[in-house]
Amino acid sequence: MILDWIALGAVVAVLGYLFVALLRSDRAR
């Protein structure tokens, strides 16, 4: 269903945001 794709997209967006934030914090140090 479309809701499954929306939920999947939300999870991917959150994981991607956390991954980028982690990379930025590592580069800052």
PyMOL CGO cylinders between C-alpha atoms (Angstrom):
from pymol import cmd
from pymol.cgo import CYLINDER

trace = [
    CYLINDER, 0.00, 0.00, 0.00, 0.96, 3.65, -0.38, 0.3, 1, 1, 1, 1, 1, 1,
    CYLINDER, 0.96, 3.65, -0.38, 1.22, 4.02, 3.40, 0.3, 1, 1, 1, 1, 1, 1,
    CYLINDER, 1.22, 4.02, 3.40, 3.98, 1.41, 3.40, 0.3, 1, 1, 1, 1, 1, 1,
    CYLINDER, 3.98, 1.41, 3.40, 5.99, 3.50, 0.94, 0.3, 1, 1, 1, 1, 1, 1,
    CYLINDER, 5.99, 3.50, 0.94, 5.40, 6.64, 3.03, 0.3, 1, 1, 1, 1, 1, 1,
    CYLINDER, 5.40, 6.64, 3.03, 6.58, 4.87, 6.18, 0.3, 1, 1, 1, 1, 1, 1,
    CYLINDER, 6.58, 4.87, 6.18, 9.61, 3.46, 4.35, 0.3, 1, 1, 1, 1, 1, 1,
    CYLINDER, 9.61, 3.46, 4.35, 10.50, 6.89, 2.98, 0.3, 1, 1, 1, 1, 1, 1,
    CYLINDER, 10.50, 6.89, 2.98, 10.23, 8.41, 6.46, 0.3, 1, 1, 1, 1, 1, 1,
    CYLINDER, 10.23, 8.41, 6.46, 12.55, 5.76, 7.93, 0.3, 1, 1, 1, 1, 1, 1,
    CYLINDER, 12.55, 5.76, 7.93, 15.10, 6.22, 5.14, 0.3, 1, 1, 1, 1, 1, 1,
    CYLINDER, 15.10, 6.22, 5.14, 14.97, 10.01, 5.56, 0.3, 1, 1, 1, 1, 1, 1,
    CYLINDER, 14.97, 10.01, 5.56, 15.60, 9.76, 9.32, 0.3, 1, 1, 1, 1, 1, 1,
    CYLINDER, 15.60, 9.76, 9.32, 18.45, 7.24, 8.91, 0.3, 1, 1, 1, 1, 1, 1,
    CYLINDER, 18.45, 7.24, 8.91, 20.00, 9.38, 6.17, 0.3, 1, 1, 1, 1, 1, 1,
    CYLINDER, 20.00, 9.38, 6.17, 19.78, 12.50, 8.34, 0.3, 1, 1, 1, 1, 1, 1,
    CYLINDER, 19.78, 12.50, 8.34, 21.41, 10.72, 11.30, 0.3, 1, 1, 1, 1, 1, 1,
    CYLINDER, 21.41, 10.72, 11.30, 24.15, 9.33, 9.02, 0.3, 1, 1, 1, 1, 1, 1,
    CYLINDER, 24.15, 9.33, 9.02, 24.96, 12.78, 7.60, 0.3, 1, 1, 1, 1, 1, 1,
    CYLINDER, 24.96, 12.78, 7.60, 24.93, 14.30, 11.10, 0.3, 1, 1, 1, 1, 1, 1,
    CYLINDER, 24.93, 14.30, 11.10, 27.36, 11.60, 12.25, 0.3, 1, 1, 1, 1, 1, 1,
    CYLINDER, 27.36, 11.60, 12.25, 29.71, 12.26, 9.32, 0.3, 1, 1, 1, 1, 1, 1,
    CYLINDER, 29.71, 12.26, 9.32, 29.64, 16.01, 9.99, 0.3, 1, 1, 1, 1, 1, 1,
    CYLINDER, 29.64, 16.01, 9.99, 30.43, 15.48, 13.69, 0.3, 1, 1, 1, 1, 1, 1,
    CYLINDER, 30.43, 15.48, 13.69, 33.33, 13.18, 12.76, 0.3, 1, 1, 1, 1, 1, 1,
    CYLINDER, 33.33, 13.18, 12.76, 34.75, 15.74, 10.31, 0.3, 1, 1, 1, 1, 1, 1,
    CYLINDER, 34.75, 15.74, 10.31, 34.43, 18.52, 12.89, 0.3, 1, 1, 1, 1, 1, 1,
    CYLINDER, 34.43, 18.52, 12.89, 36.73, 16.70, 15.30, 0.3, 1, 1, 1, 1, 1, 1,
]
cmd.load_cgo(trace, "trace")
